[in-house]
Amino acid sequence: MSLWQRMMIGFARNQPVRHLMQRNPLAAGLAAQFVGGTDVNSAQVTVENLNNRGFKASLYYLGEYVDSPELIEENVKQIIAAVHMLGRTSLDVHMSVDPTQAGYSLGDAAGEQNILRIGRVIAEQPGQGKKLLMLDMEDYSYTQKTIDMYYRLVRENIPAATTIQAYLYRSKKDIKQLIENGAAVRLVKGAFAEQEERAWTSKSEISRNYIRLAQLLLSPEARARGVYPVFGTHDVNMIKAIKQMTRESTRDVDTFEFEMLYGVRSALQQQLVAEGYQVRLYLPYGTEWWPYTIRRVGESPAALRFILQALWNRPGKT
């Protein structure tokens, strides 16, 4: 992780800066590029607009870096409210949930209970449009807990999927087990600063392992077991390689997806849809947009000028 990214994560977790920026109109304009709405109603409108343009969505309620029971309960209630509302639509939507967002920061029991609450509501929704609980993957300390939670959901017949990070050494073993269980898997490169004894740290090594894991997810065995791969990447080389693999295996385009962040590389997203591929956009929504937005800005140092402009034009500045 670069120094710039570490700085942006520091901004994301700084409470005074968060409150300042979330009240600033210019910063809110920056957030609009990456965030799909302030509440579930506006997010639903965004999802419907995306759907009309050929995209699917993975909704994420913005409630990160919370460690109080009250805030976690509010997160869970908001997610469940979104599931109820979307259940009345024909939209194909994944609800993405961070383990710590749902209570794992308080303890494993709290996290498990809350994710089961969300999952059971998803399972109860009417059959109009596919709804699925997608478990996001956080840092290494939550990897096994998240995978265990996925298997718990499956045992309760809850439609669920889990995210696997390609930079971890353990991911090959994890994916092989998930293939045996016919899982839906979102494969990403990984964005946390992990120790070398746990993860590859160079971009080239991570990319090579991403391709190896993608090959497993697209293998004849995976297809036979009903594995549904979701490739979370904006890397053009990764996308080209996956497209080539699917062509060689004569894999139908409705048996896998690409997933990208809302507001990032929009032209590439539109190109893939035009080519007939399924593209799902990770769509955050909510009022606590600063931590997520600044981490997106952290991916590009050129975006620093937006932050400086927002600070310079903050309300009450003399």
N, C-alpha and C positions, 0 to 999 in steps of 0.2 A: 504494500500500500504506500502511495507516495505521500510526501510531506503535505502537499496541497489537500489530498483526501483526508488526512488526519486533521488538518485545520478545519475543514468543512464539517467533519463529524463533531469536533469540539464546538463549533457554532451550533450544530443541531441539538446538542445536549445542554447548551447554556440557556437556562430559564429566562433571565432578563432579556437576552437577545431575542429569544423566541417571542416573548410578549411584545417587545418593541416592533419586530418585523411583522407579526400577524395583525398589527393595527395600522400598518403602513400601506397605503393604496398602491404605491409603485411595486412594493414587494408582492402584494396580492396579484398584481398583473403578471409577475414572473411565475407565481404559483399556478396561475390559470393554464400555463403551458403544460404542466405536468399533472394537475389535479382535475378530476372530472366533476366536481361540484362540492358544495358545502354540506349537503345532507343527502339522504337517500333519494329524495324526490328529484333533485337536480341530477344526481348520478344516474338515475333511471332514464332521464331524458337523454343524457349523454350516451348511455348504453344503446338506447333505441336508435339514436342518430348513427352510431357506429355500426349497428346491425344493418341499417339501411344502406350503408356503404360497403357491406360485405364482411365486417369484422365481428368477432365474438369478444367477450369481455371477462376479465377476472377481477371482481370487485374487492377492494381492500379498504376497510375503515381505518382512518388515520388515528391511531392511538398508541404510538410507540413510546418507549422509555418511560413506562408507568410502573410503579411498584407499590401503589396503595390499593387496598381492597376496594375502596370506593370508585376509583378510576377504572380499575379492571372490571368491576361489575357494570359500570356505564358502557365500557367497550362491548361487553358481551350482550347487553340489552340492545345496543345500537345494531350490532351484527344480526341478532335474531329478528329485530324489526325489519331489517333489510331483506332477510330471507323470506319473511311473511309477505312483504310487498312484492318481491320478485316472483314468489310462488303463484301470484295471480296473473302472471304474464306468460307468454310463450317463449321468452328469451332463454337462450342457452348461456348460463352464467356459472362461473366458478367463484366461490367465496373464499378468498385467500385469508388465512389467519396466521399470525405469528404466535408461537407458543407463549412467549412472555407477555404478549398483548392480552392473552386469555387467562393468565394467572400463574404460569410456571415461574415467574420471578418471585412469587410468594411461596411456592413449593409445588412439588410434583402432584400432590393430591388435588390442590386447587386448580392447577392447569388441566389435569385430566377431567375433572368434573365439569369445568366450563366448556371444554371442547366437545365433550359428550352432549352437553346441553344444546350447543349449536348444531352438532351433527344430527341429533334426533329430530330437531325442527326441520332440517333440510330433508331428512328421510320421510317426513310426514307431508311434504308438499305435494300438491296434485301433479299429474303427469305431463302438464303442459311445459315443454321445454326442459332440457336436461339441467339439473342443479347438482353441484358437486362441491364438497368441502376440500379445498386444496391447502395442505399444511405447508406453510413457508418454512424454510430452514434458516436457522440463525447460527450463532457461533458453535464451536466444536462441543462445548459443554452440554448443548441441547440436541446433538445429532442423534444419539441412541434413543433418547427420550421421545424425540419426534417420530422416529421410525416405529418405536414400540406403540406410540399413540395411533399411528396409522393402522397397524395390525389390530389394535383394539376396536377401532371404528369398523373395520372390515368384518370382524367377528360379530358385530352387532348389526350387520347388513346396512350400514350407513355408506352412501356413495362418497368415496373419499379418494384422494391422491396425495402423494407426498413429493417433496422436492429433494433432489440429490445434487450435491455440489461436486463438480468434476475435479476440483483441486485437492480433494482429500484422498489419501492413499486407500482408505477403507471402502471407497465408493464402488469399486468393482465388485467386491464381495456383497455389498448391500444390494446392488442392482441385480446380481445373479439370483439372490434370494427373492427379490421383488418379481423378477421374471417368473420364477417357479410358482408364484402366487397370482400371476396374471394381473399385475398391478397397473394402475395409471400413474405415470412418473413424469414429473417435470425436471428436466436436466438443465442445470445452470453451471456456470464456471465457478462461482463462489466469490464473495466480496468482503470477507472478513480477513483480518490479519492473523493468520495461523502460524504456529511454530513449524519449523522445517521437519521435525520428526513426525508431523501429522499430515503435512500437505506440501505439494509442489508450490514453488513460489515464483518461478519464471513464467512469463506469458506463453512461451513456446511449449514448455512442458505441460502446462494446463490445457492448452489447445490440443496437444497430441492426445492427452487422456480424454478430453471431451469427445474426440472422434472415436476413440476406442469404445467408450461407453455408449455412444450413439449407435455404433455397429452392433453392440449387444442388444440394445433396445429395438433395433430393426431386424434382428436375426430371425430366421425361420422358426426357431423354438419360441421366441417371444411372440411372434405372430400367432403360432398355433395355440398358445396359452391365453391369447386375448389381451396382451399388453398394449396399453395405449400411451405412446410417447408424446410428450409436449417438450419441444426444444426451445428453451428460453435463451435466446441469444440475439445480439445485434451485429455479430461478427460476420461480415460478408463471406469470408473464407469458410467459416463453419456452415453457413447456410448453403453455399455452393456444394460443399462436401455431402451434406445431408440430402440435398436434392439429387445428387449423383447416385448416392446409395439407394434411394427410394426408386429411382428409375431402373437401376440394375436389378433390383429385387421385384420389379413390377408392383410396387406397393401403391395401393390406391390412396389418393390425396385425402380421403375422408377417414383414414386410419391413423393419422398423426397430425400434429399441429406445430406451428411456430408461435412462440409467445414473445412479445416485446413490450416495452414500457410505453404507456400513453405519452405522446409528445416527443418521443425520441426516434429519430430517423423515419419520419413520416413518409417520405418518398419511397423508401425501401419497403415499408409496410404496404403501401398502395400497390407497388410493383408486384409483390408476392400475391396479393389478392387478385390482381389482374391476370396473373399466370395460373390462377385456379387453386392456389394453396389456401389452407385454413390458417388464419392468423387471429390470435387472441391477444388483446391488449390488456396489460395489467393497469387497472384503473383505480387509483386511490381517490377517496372522497372524505370530506369532513372539515371541521374548522381548525384542527391542529395540524396544519399543513406544513409548517416551517421545517421540522426535522426531516421529513421526507424530501421536500423540495431542495433543501440545501445539500442533501446528499447527492441528488441528481446534478446540481450545479457543480458539486465536487468532482464530477467526472470530466469537467471541462474548465481549465483555468481561465479560458477566455470569458467565461460567464461572470468573472469577478466584477466587471464594470456594472452589472445589474445590481449587485449587492451594494457597491459603493454609491450608486445613484440613489438607491432606496434609503440608505443611511443618511445621505446628504439632504434628502428631501423629506425626512421624517417629520411627523406632525409636531408642532411646537418648537421646531428648531429656529433659532434667531440668527 
